[in-house]
Amino acid sequence: MSSVTHEQVESAIKQYIDPCLQQDLVSAKCIKNIAIEGDKATIDVQLGFPAKGHEAALVDKVKEQIISIDGISDAAINVSTKIEAHAAQKGVQPIDGVKNIIAIASGKGGVGKSTTAVNLALALQTEGATVGILDADIYGPSQPRMLGVTDKPESKDGKSLEPLMGHGVQSMSIGYLIEEETPMIWRGPMVTQALDQLLNDTKWRDVDYLIIDLPPGTGDIQLTLAQKVPVSGALIVTTPQDIALLDARKALKMFEKVEVSVLGIVENMSIHICSECGHEEHIFGQGGGQSMSEEYNVDFIGSLPLDKQIREEVDEGQPTVVSDPDGRITQIYREIARRVSAKLSLQAREFSAKFPNIVIQNN
């Protein structure tokens, strides 16, 4: 019989602060079981977010803490993942086949939001999640080209559309239904109706995270999304320059007003590294995203460099996460994916889908 207690093991685990969750695994309710036999401890860890690229480091760190306890010489750490549906705005119905919706917004165009959205979707998939992406930019759809998909969606039942697959990610875009160079000369109500149909008439299949690539600004589509679409959380993409940060603040305030949780801020094009000499230069300024996150008490999720490779690869339909899976930029996208999904995993869960419908009959 071991003299080591569960409390001692829990206390040791608490010494490790997980970089994705930014808290210890006990406080994050990720420890599901502790078993102690003689001088060996077995720990079952269940993460609420996909983390294939992080599991080995987590196991090593937890093991290190546990074998530092007197009386424990060995530890087995079993890691599993269970992605739950998380609560969205009140009074908005969940989308069939989708657990969580993450909106990617910028407030301003030209900051690399769509590029970030597609690479984030692919990074979440690489980490172990089932992912979909909805291109909500009706006027300027870019996801078909970025995913390298040129097919037209099928309708097996004559009512709904089958999502098109791009690098293993389910996707839907108005760009699949029109010619690439056809302008969308539509007024606001038609655009919002189109978004509603693309979202609700697509047969999403067991999607853990549906990434919605929003158009820039805070207009009709953003408000429709906030009022009718169950958004679990939003991610704001900005560049360090003042004018981009000004518009990013507007996007952040809009989500706050409609009670959509802002998961964090990603700073794109934060630094340029010269391909000839390696000189680093902050072309658009420095530290803007970090200072904005501090000002509004929102997490700073990560920063991405201004790199020609990122642009070239999405233009060719082979985003960086797919074309350079072991590269440094892909590692940054995967770190951002883990931090965003970990932040979401700490939010309240959505239980409405688990309740049965109660029917009262008068006999």
C-alpha positions, 0 to 999 in steps of 0.5 A: 500500500502506497503512502502517497496520497491523491492530494500529493499527486494533485498538488504536484500536477498543479505545479505545471502551468499548461501553455495552451490553457494558461493554467494548471490541469487540475484547475482546468478540470482535465484530470479524470483519474489518479491511481497509485499502486506501490511506487507507480502513479497512473494519471488520466488526462482528458483535454477539451481541445485538439493538441497532437503537437503538444501531447508529448511535451505535456506528458513529459512535464506532468511525469517530471512533477509526479516522479519528484514526489517521495515514494513515486519512482514511475508515472504513466500519463494517458492523454485523450481528447474530448471536444465538447459543444460550447455555449453561444449567444442566448436564444440562437439555435445550434447548427446541425452537425456543428459543435463550435463556431469560431468567427475570424474578423478583422474590422479592416481589409488587407490584414491577412484575415482569410489567410489566417482563417484557412491556415487556422482551420488546417492547423486545428485539423492537424492537431486532431479536430474535424474542421469546416470553413465557411467563406462569409465574404459574399462580395469577395470570396477567397477560400475556394482559391486558397483551398485549391477547390474548383468543383461545384457542390452537389445536392443529394436530396435536392434541399441541402448542399454537400460541403466540398473537401479541401485538404481534408477540411469541409468547406462552403463558399458562394465562390463555388456557386458562381464564376470566379470573376462574376461580381456580386451586385447585391444589396444587404438583405440578399447578402445576409440571406445568402449567408444564412443559406450557405450556413444552414443548408450545408450538410456539415458532418460532425464538425468540431470547429466551423471557422467562419471567414468574415468579410472586413468591417462591422456591417450587415453580415457581422450583425446577422452573424451575431444575431442568428448564428451561434458563435462560440467565440471570435478571433480578431486579426490585425496588423501592428499599424495604428489604422488597422488597430483602430478598426480591429478595436471596432470589431472587438467592441461589436462582438462585446455588444452582441455578447460573443466571447472574443477568444483573442487577438492575432497580430499578422505581418508583425515582423519582416525578415529579409530573405537576403540578409536575415535583417528583421524589420517592423515594417508596420510598427511594433507591439500594437496587438499586444498593447490592444490585448492589454488595453481590452483585457483580451488574450494575445494569441500569437504573432505571424511574420510578413513572409512571401511564402505565406502569400505564394502558397495560399495563391496556389491553393496549398496553404503553408500548414499543408505545403510546409508541415514541419516549417516554423510558420506552420508551428506558429499556426498550430500554437495559435490553433491550440491556444484558441481551442484551449481558451474555448474549452474553458468556456461554458458548455452547450447542453441544449442538444443533449436535452430530449424534446418533451411532448405533452399530449392530451389523452 
